[in-house]
Amino acid sequence: EGYMDVIAAHQFGFTHSVAPLGTALTEDHASILKRWVDAVTIVFDPDAAGSTAAVKGAELLLEKGFSVAVATVPDGLDPDELLHQRGPDAFKAVLDSAVDLAEFKTRVLLAKFPGPLSAEDKAKVAGQVLETIRKCPDDVVKGEWLRRLAQLLAVNEQSLYSQLQRGAAAAPEPRRRLAP
C-alpha cells in the first residue's frame, strides 16, 4: 500500500512488488502493470480502509483483464511490519494463501454479520459479490465464482445466476452523443 511496504518487500527479496502509494489504484497503474504481468496479488493493510481499497483496486484490475488474488496479512500487521517481525517466509505464506477476488469480497462482507445470516442478509451479500462477478470478463471464472458463492451462502446457484443476468440486463446503456 505504501512506500515502506514496498521497500521492505524489496529488501526481503520480493522484487516484483510495487505500491500505489496510498489506497488509490488507478487506471494508469493498471496500464503500466499490464506491460509486464497478467496476474496480480494485492496486499493492502489489514484494516477496513485496506480491505475496501483492496476490493476496489482488484475490481479495477479485473476489468482490465488481470487475474487477481488478494492476500491478507495476519494479526493486524502491515506488510512492512510482518516482514521485519517474522521474515520473508511469513510473507511468502501470506502470498501463497491469497484468494481470488470473489472469495475475498465474500469474506469481508460475511465478517460484518456476527450470527447466522437471514435471507435478507444473504441477498445483500450476494448482491454486492455479484457486482464483482459481473465485472469478470471470463465466463468460466464467473461460473466458478457463482458456484462457490452459492455454497458459502447456502443458496440456490440458479437464483444467483438469474440475479446476475437481471443485473446485467438492467445496466443502463451508455448514452450516445448526437452529432451537431
C-alpha positions in Angstrom: 0.0 0.0 0.0 2.8 2.4 0.9 6.4 3.1 0.2 7.6 1.4 3.4 5.8 -1.8 2.5 7.3 -2.0 -1.0 10.8 -1.0 0.2 10.6 -3.8 2.9 9.3 -6.3 0.2 12.3 -5.4 -2.0 14.8 -5.7 0.9 13.5 -9.1 1.7 13.7 -10.4 -1.9 10.2 -9.7 -3.2 11.5 -7.6 -6.1 8.3 -7.7 -8.2 6.5 -5.6 -5.7 5.0 -2.2 -6.4 3.0 0.3 -4.4 0.3 2.8 -5.5 1.4 5.0 -2.5 -1.9 5.1 -0.7 -5.1 3.2 -1.4 -5.9 4.7 -4.8 -5.0 2.1 -7.5 -5.7 3.9 -10.8 -6.3 3.0 -14.4 -2.8 4.5 -15.1 -1.3 2.0 -12.6 -3.2 -0.8 -14.4 -1.9 0.2 -17.8 1.6 0.3 -16.6 1.3 -3.1 -14.8 -0.3 -4.7 -17.9 3.0 -4.1 -19.8 4.7 -6.7 -17.6 2.2 -9.0 -15.9 -1.2 -10.6 -16.4 -1.7 -11.7 -12.8 -1.5 -9.6 -9.6 -1.7 -10.4 -5.9 -2.9 -7.4 -3.9 -1.7 -6.9 -0.4 -3.1 -3.9 1.4 -3.0 -3.0 5.1 -5.4 -5.3 7.1 -7.7 -2.5 8.3 -11.2 -1.6 7.0 -9.7 1.1 4.6 -7.2 -1.5 3.3 -9.9 -4.1 2.7 -12.0 -1.5 0.9 -9.1 -0.4 -1.2 -8.1 -4.0 -2.0 -11.6 -4.7 -3.3 -11.8 -1.5 -5.3 -8.3 -1.9 -6.8 -8.8 -5.6 -7.5 -12.1 -4.9 -9.3 -10.3 -2.3 -11.5 -7.6 -4.8 -12.4 -10.2 -7.5 -13.1 -11.9 -5.2 -15.5 -8.6 -4.5 -17.2 -8.1 -8.2 -17.8 -5.8 -9.2 -14.9 -6.1 -12.4 -12.9 -6.4 -11.0 -9.4 -5.8 -12.5 -6.0 -6.0 -10.8 -2.6 -3.7 -11.7 0.3 -4.4 -10.8 3.9 -1.7 -10.0 6.4 -2.5 -11.6 9.8 -2.7 -10.1 13.2 -3.3 -6.5 12.1 0.3 -6.1 10.8 1.2 -4.1 7.8 3.3 -5.9 5.2 6.4 -3.9 6.3 5.8 -5.0 9.9 5.3 -8.6 9.0 8.5 -8.8 7.0 10.6 -7.2 9.8 9.0 -9.1 12.6 8.5 -12.6 11.1 10.7 -12.6 8.0 10.3 -13.5 4.3 8.9 -17.0 4.9 5.9 -15.5 6.7 5.3 -13.0 3.9 5.6 -15.8 1.3 3.0 -17.8 3.3 0.7 -14.8 3.1 1.1 -14.6 -0.6 0.6 -18.3 -1.0 -2.7 -18.1 0.9 -4.1 -15.4 -1.3 -7.7 -15.9 -2.5 -9.5 -14.8 -5.6 -11.4 -11.5 -5.6 -14.9 -13.0 -5.2 -13.9 -15.1 -2.2 -12.1 -12.2 -0.6 -15.0 -9.8 -1.0 -17.4 -12.5 0.3 -15.3 -13.0 3.4 -15.1 -9.2 4.0 -18.9 -8.9 3.7 -19.6 -12.0 5.8 -17.4 -10.7 8.6 -19.8 -7.9 9.1 -22.5 -10.3 10.3 -22.0 -11.7 13.8 -24.5 -14.5 13.7 -26.4 -16.7 11.2 -27.4 -14.9 8.1 -31.1 -14.1 7.4 -32.4 -14.4 3.9 -32.1 -10.6 3.6 -28.5 -10.7 4.8 -27.7 -13.4 2.2 -29.4 -11.2 -0.5 -27.3 -8.2 0.5 -24.0 -10.2 0.4 -25.0 -11.9 -2.8 -25.9 -8.6 -4.5 -22.6 -7.0 -3.6 -20.5 -10.0 -4.7 -22.5 -10.3 -7.9 -21.4 -6.7 -8.7 -17.9 -8.0 -8.7 -18.6 -11.2 -10.6 -20.4 -9.2 -13.2 -17.1 -7.3 -13.9 -15.2 -10.5 -14.7 -14.6 -10.9 -18.4 -14.2 -14.7 -18.2 -17.4 -16.8 -18.2 -15.7 -19.9 -16.8 -14.4 -17.9 -13.9 -17.8 -16.3 -13.4 -19.4 -19.7 -13.2 -16.9 -21.0 -10.7 -17.4 -17.9 -8.5 -21.2 -18.3 -8.7 -20.9 -21.9 -7.7 -18.8 -21.1 -4.7 -20.9 -18.1 -3.6 -24.0 -20.3 -3.7 -22.2 -22.9 -1.4 -21.0 -20.2 1.0 -24.4 -18.6 1.3 -26.3 -21.9 1.2 -28.5 -20.6 -1.6 -29.6 -21.9 -5.0 -26.9 -21.4 -7.7 -29.6 -20.8 -10.3 -31.0 -18.0 -8.3 -27.7 -16.3 -8.2 -27.3 -16.8 -12.0 -30.7 -15.3 -12.6 -29.9 -12.3 -10.4 -26.6 -11.9 -12.3 -28.4 -11.9 -15.6 -31.0 -9.5 -14.4 -28.4 -7.1 -13.2 -26.5 -7.2 -16.5 -29.7 -6.6 -18.4 -30.7 -3.7 -16.0 -27.4 -1.9 -16.5 -28.1 1.3 -18.4 -26.6 1.5 -21.9 -24.1 4.3 -22.4 -25.6 7.5 -23.8 -24.7 8.3 -27.3 -24.0 11.8 -28.4 -25.9 13.2 -31.2 -23.8 14.8 -33.9 -24.4 18.6 -34.1 
